[in-house]
Amino acid sequence: MLEKSRIYVVTFGCPKNIVDSEYLLGQLELNNAILVDSLTDADTLIINTCGFIQDAKQESINAILEAVERKNRKQLKRIIVMGCLSERYRKELAEEIPEVDYYFGTNQLNEVINIINPCYNKNLPLYRRILTTPSHYAYLKIAEGCDNPCSFCSIPLIRGKYKSRSIDELIQEARFLAEKGVKELILVAQDTTYYGLDIYGKRELSNLIRELNKIDEIGWIRLLYTFPAKFPMDLIDVFNECEKLCHYIDIPIQHCSDGVLKSMRRGITKETMTNLLMQLKQGISNLALRTTIIVGYPVETKQDFEALCAYIKDIRFHRLGVFKYSQEEGTEASVLGDPVPSEVKEQRERILMEIQKEISLEHNEELIGKTVKVIIDSKEGDLYIGRTEWDAPEIDQEVLIQSNLPLMIGEFYNVKITDATEYDLYASV
């Protein structure tokens, strides 16, 4: 009888990739594969890659090269590469790194499993995931692909057209996650606000959230990756109806200059975007807005950047991330070249983050003395680490909590904010 492979999976990239790896792990376990918690215990390594921007590509390539070194030292028998990088560059990777045994793309879970177990059961439910996040929160991927024509983005080239999952399928998965102890569901897709248009003929994110809100064990529902153009305004009512929906919206604006937005093909003007943000702020109480910005886009001028700085000061987002433009081959913007020097991009990133630092401190200081609800993520030394409803895991700030009584990881507590810094809150129970 052949000895079974001992499998370790490593994941790079966004939460959507995390979910793909969790589906894979679940299917492997259901098919009696041996999964290990450490690379040193594995003889088969599966690398789920990211191919979105240059830095992410390089991180995945470095991981592949490190795996090859382990294989050359007889510390691995097999290397399987999957995900966005190999979807886009499978031929080139196979030529440059032939030591990898198999390359697969983004929608080839069955093919990966077949390599591990050719007799695997193809009829097992996909939603039976193995979580790689802390057990009290999970990402719920509501769709695959993207139909937005953003000129800088390679995701449609990698992941294809938008494909919503049915509400019934998502509710089934959410219930499974809730039964496993998940308290916070984080909705993800390339564009969560587009959800349903392809299969129902209309945007159905609001109804999906209403159904998720009925699951007793779920305490929070969080919305990431909304898209400002054609934003479904009925969501405002849902925020006010559904008590589990965190008053937090991740809405990447990328820029505010009409010239840049037009070249980016974002489908929105500065005026329309500003009106949307004001309506969201006015219609949803205690709302935290998170956004991301791209600096150094090819047509961005000094005046565009100065206008962007003023806009950030005016809108006062609670959370903000900045990406330096990465020229991606095959995208519409790639023909514009990459004329903004890297040192200018870095300078603009620093300036924006300094502006945001002040805004974030002001927002945080407003909370001192107030009692807020948090979920406990971990304990470090004598402090418990938690998050408010205005903070997503991994990307936003934390609450550092002192308590004389033991607190349970993954449970909700009311805490009093005692102090604040730019990116952290301090509290006591």
C-alpha positions as CSV (number, residue, x, y, z in Angstrom):
1,M,0.0,0.0,0.0
2,L,1.4,3.4,-1.0
3,E,2.2,5.8,1.9
4,K,-0.2,8.8,1.9
5,S,1.2,12.3,1.2
6,R,1.5,14.7,4.2
7,I,0.2,18.0,2.8
8,Y,0.8,21.5,3.9
9,V,-0.9,24.5,2.2
10,V,0.4,28.1,2.2
11,T,-1.7,31.0,1.0
12,F,-0.7,34.4,-0.4
13,G,-2.9,37.3,-1.3
14,C,-6.4,38.5,-0.4
15,P,-9.3,37.0,1.6
16,K,-10.7,35.5,-1.6
17,N,-7.6,33.4,-1.9
18,I,-7.9,32.4,1.8
19,V,-11.3,31.1,1.1
20,D,-10.1,29.1,-1.9
21,S,-7.4,27.4,0.3
22,E,-10.0,26.7,3.0
23,Y,-12.3,25.0,0.4
24,L,-9.3,23.0,-0.8
25,L,-8.3,21.9,2.8
26,G,-11.9,20.9,3.5
27,Q,-12.2,18.8,0.4
28,L,-8.8,17.1,1.1
29,E,-9.8,16.3,4.6
30,L,-13.2,14.9,3.5
31,N,-11.2,12.7,1.1
32,N,-9.0,11.4,3.9
33,A,-5.9,13.2,3.0
34,I,-3.3,13.8,5.7
35,L,-3.0,17.5,6.5
36,V,-0.1,18.8,8.6
37,D,0.3,22.1,10.5
38,S,3.9,22.6,9.7
39,L,6.0,22.7,6.5
40,T,8.7,20.7,8.2
41,D,6.2,17.8,8.6
42,A,5.1,17.9,5.0
43,D,6.2,16.0,1.9
44,T,3.8,17.8,-0.4
45,L,3.5,21.6,-0.4
46,I,0.6,23.4,-2.1
47,I,1.2,27.1,-2.7
48,N,-1.8,29.2,-3.4
49,T,-0.3,32.2,-5.2
50,C,-1.3,35.9,-5.7
51,G,-0.7,37.6,-9.0
52,F,-2.4,41.0,-8.5
53,I,0.5,43.5,-8.3
54,Q,4.3,43.2,-8.7
55,D,5.1,43.0,-5.0
56,A,2.5,40.2,-4.5
57,K,3.8,38.3,-7.5
58,Q,7.4,38.5,-6.2
59,E,6.3,37.2,-2.8
60,S,4.7,34.2,-4.4
61,I,7.7,33.5,-6.6
62,N,10.0,33.7,-3.6
63,A,7.9,31.1,-1.9
64,I,8.1,28.8,-4.9
65,L,11.9,29.2,-5.1
66,E,12.2,28.4,-1.4
67,A,10.1,25.3,-1.9
68,V,12.3,24.2,-4.7
69,E,15.4,24.5,-2.5
70,R,13.6,22.3,0.1
71,K,12.8,19.8,-2.6
72,N,16.5,19.8,-3.8
73,R,17.5,19.1,-0.2
74,K,15.0,16.1,-0.1
75,Q,12.8,17.9,2.4
76,L,9.9,17.9,0.0
77,K,8.7,15.3,-2.5
78,R,6.1,17.3,-4.4
79,I,5.3,21.0,-5.1
80,I,1.9,22.0,-6.4
81,V,1.4,25.7,-7.4
82,M,-2.1,27.1,-7.9
83,G,-3.9,30.4,-7.8
84,C,-3.7,33.7,-9.6
85,L,0.0,33.8,-10.5
86,S,-0.1,30.4,-12.2
87,E,-3.4,31.2,-13.8
88,R,-1.7,34.1,-15.6
89,Y,1.8,32.9,-16.1
90,R,1.6,29.1,-16.1
91,K,3.6,28.6,-19.2
92,E,6.4,31.0,-18.2
93,L,6.6,29.6,-14.7
94,A,6.8,26.0,-16.0
95,E,9.7,27.1,-18.2
96,E,11.5,29.1,-15.6
97,I,10.8,26.8,-12.6
98,P,10.4,23.3,-13.9
99,E,11.1,21.7,-10.5
100,V,7.5,22.4,-9.6
101,D,5.5,19.2,-10.2
102,Y,2.2,20.8,-11.1
103,Y,0.8,24.2,-12.0
104,F,-2.9,24.9,-11.7
105,G,-5.0,28.1,-12.1
106,T,-7.7,29.7,-10.0
107,N,-10.7,27.4,-10.7
108,Q,-9.0,24.0,-10.6
109,L,-9.6,22.7,-7.1
110,N,-10.8,19.4,-8.4
111,E,-7.7,19.0,-10.5
112,V,-5.5,19.7,-7.5
113,I,-7.4,17.2,-5.3
114,N,-7.2,14.6,-8.1
115,I,-3.4,14.8,-8.0
116,I,-3.5,14.0,-4.2
117,N,-6.3,11.3,-4.5
118,P,-7.3,10.1,-8.0
119,C,-10.3,8.3,-6.5
120,Y,-11.6,11.3,-4.6
121,N,-15.4,11.9,-4.1
122,K,-16.5,14.8,-6.3
123,N,-19.9,15.1,-4.7
124,L,-18.9,16.3,-1.3
125,P,-20.2,19.8,-0.3
126,L,-17.7,22.6,-1.0
127,Y,-18.8,24.7,1.9
128,R,-17.3,22.2,4.5
129,R,-14.2,24.4,4.8
130,I,-11.3,24.2,7.2
131,L,-10.8,27.7,8.6
132,T,-7.3,29.1,8.5
133,T,-8.4,32.3,10.3
134,P,-9.1,32.4,14.0
135,S,-12.2,30.2,14.6
136,H,-14.5,33.1,15.5
137,Y,-14.4,34.9,12.2
138,A,-14.6,33.8,8.5
139,Y,-14.7,35.3,5.1
140,L,-17.8,34.4,3.0
141,K,-16.9,34.7,-0.7
142,I,-20.2,35.7,-2.3
143,A,-19.0,35.8,-5.9
144,E,-16.0,35.1,-8.2
145,G,-14.5,37.3,-10.9
146,C,-15.4,40.9,-11.9
147,D,-17.2,42.8,-14.7
148,N,-15.9,46.3,-13.8
149,P,-13.6,47.6,-16.5
150,C,-11.0,49.4,-14.3
151,S,-8.0,50.1,-16.5
152,F,-5.4,49.3,-13.9
153,C,-6.7,46.0,-12.7
154,S,-5.8,42.5,-13.9
155,I,-8.4,40.6,-11.9
156,P,-10.9,40.2,-14.8
157,L,-8.0,38.7,-16.8
158,I,-7.2,36.3,-14.0
159,R,-10.6,35.5,-12.4
160,G,-12.9,36.0,-15.4
161,K,-16.4,37.5,-15.4
162,Y,-18.5,38.1,-12.4
163,K,-20.2,34.9,-11.1
164,S,-22.5,35.2,-8.1
165,R,-23.2,32.3,-5.8
166,S,-26.9,31.7,-5.0
167,I,-28.4,33.0,-1.8
168,D,-29.4,29.4,-0.8
169,E,-25.8,28.2,-1.2
170,L,-24.4,31.1,0.8
171,I,-26.9,30.7,3.6
172,Q,-26.0,27.0,3.8
173,E,-22.3,27.8,4.0
174,A,-22.9,30.6,6.6
175,R,-24.9,28.2,8.8
176,F,-22.1,25.6,8.6
177,L,-19.6,28.3,9.7
178,A,-21.9,29.4,12.5
179,E,-22.2,25.8,13.8
180,K,-18.3,25.7,13.8
181,G,-18.3,28.7,16.1
182,V,-17.9,31.6,13.7
183,K,-19.3,34.8,15.2
184,E,-18.3,37.3,12.5
185,L,-19.0,36.8,8.8
186,I,-17.0,39.0,6.5
187,L,-18.5,39.3,3.0
188,V,-16.0,39.4,0.2
189,A,-15.9,39.5,-3.6
190,Q,-14.2,41.7,-6.2
191,D,-17.3,43.9,-6.0
192,T,-19.8,42.9,-3.3
193,T,-22.3,45.5,-4.4
194,Y,-22.6,43.9,-7.9
195,Y,-23.9,40.7,-6.2
196,G,-26.8,39.0,-7.8
197,L,-27.0,41.0,-11.0
198,D,-25.7,38.2,-13.2
199,I,-28.0,35.4,-11.8
200,Y,-31.1,37.3,-10.5
201,G,-31.1,40.2,-13.0
202,K,-30.8,42.7,-10.1
203,R,-28.5,43.5,-7.3
204,E,-29.4,41.3,-4.3
205,L,-26.8,42.1,-1.7
206,S,-29.5,43.6,0.5
207,N,-31.6,40.5,0.5
208,L,-28.5,38.3,1.1
209,I,-27.6,40.4,4.2
210,R,-31.2,40.2,5.5
211,E,-31.1,36.4,5.3
212,L,-27.7,36.2,6.9
213,N,-28.9,38.4,9.7
214,K,-31.4,35.7,10.7
215,I,-28.7,33.2,11.6
216,D,-28.8,33.2,15.4
217,E,-25.1,32.3,16.2
218,I,-23.7,35.1,14.0
219,G,-23.1,38.3,15.9
220,W,-21.5,40.5,13.3
221,I,-21.7,40.8,9.5
222,R,-19.1,42.9,7.8
223,L,-19.0,44.3,4.3
224,L,-15.8,44.6,2.3
225,Y,-15.0,45.5,-1.3
226,T,-18.0,47.6,-2.2
227,F,-17.8,49.6,-5.4
228,P,-18.8,53.3,-5.5
229,A,-20.2,53.4,-9.1
230,K,-23.9,52.3,-9.1
231,F,-23.8,51.7,-5.4
232,P,-27.2,50.2,-4.3
233,M,-28.7,52.8,-2.1
234,D,-31.2,50.3,-0.6
235,L,-28.2,49.2,1.5
236,I,-28.8,52.2,3.7
237,D,-32.1,50.7,4.8
238,V,-30.4,47.4,5.4
239,F,-27.9,49.0,7.8
240,N,-30.7,50.4,9.8
241,E,-32.8,47.2,9.7
242,C,-30.2,44.5,10.4
243,E,-28.7,44.9,13.9
244,K,-25.9,42.4,13.1
245,L,-24.5,44.4,10.1
246,C,-21.5,46.4,11.3
247,H,-21.7,50.1,10.6
248,Y,-18.6,49.8,8.5
249,I,-18.2,50.1,4.7
250,D,-15.1,49.3,2.8
251,I,-15.4,51.5,-0.4
252,P,-12.2,51.9,-2.4
253,I,-12.4,55.2,-4.2
254,Q,-8.8,55.0,-5.7
255,H,-8.8,58.7,-6.5
256,C,-10.9,61.9,-6.6
257,S,-9.6,63.7,-9.7
258,D,-12.1,63.4,-12.5
259,G,-9.2,63.1,-15.1
260,V,-7.7,60.2,-13.1
261,L,-11.0,58.6,-12.4
262,K,-11.9,58.7,-16.1
263,S,-8.6,57.2,-17.2
264,M,-9.0,54.5,-14.5
265,R,-12.5,53.8,-16.0
266,R,-14.1,53.9,-12.5
267,G,-17.4,54.9,-13.9
268,I,-17.9,57.7,-11.4
269,T,-17.1,61.4,-11.1
270,K,-15.8,63.3,-8.0
271,E,-19.2,65.0,-7.5
272,T,-21.2,61.8,-7.7
273,M,-18.7,60.0,-5.4
274,T,-18.9,62.8,-2.8
275,N,-22.7,62.8,-2.9
276,L,-22.6,59.1,-2.3
277,L,-20.3,59.3,0.7
278,M,-22.3,62.1,2.2
279,Q,-25.5,60.1,1.8
280,L,-23.9,57.1,3.5
281,K,-22.7,59.2,6.4
282,Q,-26.0,60.9,6.9
283,G,-28.1,57.8,6.4
284,I,-26.2,55.4,8.6
285,S,-25.5,56.3,12.2
286,N,-21.9,55.9,13.6
287,L,-20.6,54.8,10.2
288,A,-16.9,54.1,9.7
289,L,-15.8,54.4,6.1
290,R,-12.7,52.6,4.9
291,T,-11.1,53.3,1.5
292,T,-8.0,52.6,-0.5
293,I,-6.1,55.0,-2.8
294,I,-3.8,54.5,-5.7
295,V,-0.9,57.0,-6.0
296,G,1.3,57.4,-9.0
297,Y,-1.2,56.3,-11.6
298,P,0.3,57.3,-15.0
299,V,-1.9,60.4,-15.6
300,E,-1.8,61.6,-12.0
301,T,-0.3,65.1,-11.9
302,K,1.1,67.1,-9.0
303,Q,-2.2,69.1,-9.0
304,D,-4.2,65.8,-9.0
305,F,-2.3,64.6,-6.0
306,E,-2.8,68.0,-4.1
307,A,-6.5,67.8,-4.8
308,L,-6.5,64.2,-3.5
309,C,-4.8,65.3,-0.2
310,A,-7.4,68.1,0.2
311,Y,-10.2,65.5,-0.5
312,I,-8.9,63.1,2.1
313,K,-8.8,65.9,4.7
314,D,-12.4,66.9,3.7
315,I,-14.0,63.5,3.7
316,R,-12.1,62.2,6.8
317,F,-12.3,58.5,6.2
318,H,-11.9,56.4,9.4
319,R,-9.6,53.9,7.8
320,L,-7.4,54.4,4.7
321,G,-4.9,52.3,2.8
322,V,-2.6,53.5,0.0
323,F,-1.2,51.4,-2.9
324,K,1.6,52.6,-5.2
325,Y,0.5,52.1,-8.8
326,S,1.8,48.9,-10.3
327,Q,1.8,48.6,-14.1
328,E,0.2,45.3,-15.0
329,E,0.6,43.8,-18.5
330,G,-2.5,43.2,-20.4
331,T,-4.5,45.9,-18.6
332,E,-5.8,48.9,-20.5
333,A,-3.6,51.3,-18.4
334,S,-0.4,49.3,-19.2
335,V,-0.1,51.2,-22.6
336,L,0.3,54.5,-20.6
337,G,3.6,53.3,-19.3
338,D,4.8,53.9,-15.7
339,P,6.0,57.5,-15.9
340,V,5.7,58.5,-12.2
341,P,9.1,57.7,-10.6
342,S,9.0,55.2,-7.7
343,E,10.4,57.8,-5.3
344,V,7.5,60.1,-6.1
345,K,5.0,57.3,-5.5
346,E,6.7,56.6,-2.1
347,Q,6.6,60.3,-1.2
348,R,2.9,60.6,-2.1
349,E,2.2,57.5,-0.1
350,R,3.9,58.9,3.0
351,I,2.2,62.2,2.7
352,L,-1.3,60.6,2.5
353,M,-0.6,58.3,5.4
354,E,0.6,61.3,7.5
355,I,-2.7,63.1,6.7
356,Q,-4.6,60.0,7.6
357,K,-2.6,59.5,10.8
358,E,-3.9,62.9,12.1
359,I,-7.5,62.1,11.1
360,S,-7.4,58.6,12.7
361,L,-6.1,60.1,16.0
362,E,-8.9,62.6,16.0
363,H,-11.5,59.9,15.4
364,N,-10.0,57.7,18.1
365,E,-9.8,60.5,20.7
366,E,-13.6,61.1,20.2
367,L,-14.1,57.6,21.6
368,I,-12.3,58.2,24.9
369,G,-14.7,57.7,27.8
370,K,-17.3,55.9,25.7
371,T,-18.4,52.3,26.1
372,V,-18.1,50.2,22.9
373,K,-18.7,46.6,21.9
374,V,-15.7,44.6,20.9
375,I,-14.9,41.0,19.9
376,I,-11.9,39.5,21.5
377,D,-9.3,38.2,19.0
378,S,-6.4,37.1,21.2
379,K,-4.5,37.6,24.4
380,E,-0.9,39.0,24.5
381,G,0.7,39.1,27.9
382,D,-1.7,40.8,30.3
383,L,-3.7,42.4,27.5
384,Y,-6.6,41.2,25.5
385,I,-6.7,42.2,21.9
386,G,-10.1,43.1,20.4
387,R,-11.8,45.0,17.6
388,T,-14.8,47.2,17.4
389,E,-17.4,46.9,14.7
390,W,-15.5,49.7,12.9
391,D,-12.4,47.5,12.4
392,A,-11.9,44.5,10.1
393,P,-9.3,41.9,11.1
394,E,-5.7,42.1,9.8
395,I,-6.2,45.5,8.0
396,D,-7.6,47.8,10.7
397,Q,-6.7,48.9,14.2
398,E,-7.0,47.0,17.5
399,V,-8.3,47.6,21.0
400,L,-5.9,46.7,23.8
401,I,-8.0,45.7,26.8
402,Q,-7.1,45.4,30.5
403,S,-9.4,43.1,32.5
404,N,-9.2,41.7,36.0
405,L,-11.6,38.9,34.9
406,P,-10.8,36.3,32.2
407,L,-12.3,37.1,28.8
408,M,-13.1,34.5,26.2
409,I,-11.5,34.6,22.8
410,G,-14.2,35.0,20.1
411,E,-16.8,36.5,22.5
412,F,-18.3,40.0,22.6
413,Y,-17.8,42.4,25.5
414,N,-18.6,46.0,26.3
415,V,-15.5,47.9,27.2
416,K,-14.7,51.5,28.1
417,I,-12.2,53.4,26.0
418,T,-9.5,54.9,28.3
419,D,-6.9,56.2,25.8
420,A,-6.1,56.4,22.1
421,T,-3.2,56.6,19.7
422,E,-3.3,57.0,15.9
423,Y,-4.0,53.4,15.2
424,D,-4.9,51.8,18.5
425,L,-7.4,52.2,21.3
426,Y,-7.0,51.3,25.0
427,A,-9.8,50.0,27.1
428,S,-10.8,48.4,30.3
429,V,-13.7,46.1,31.2
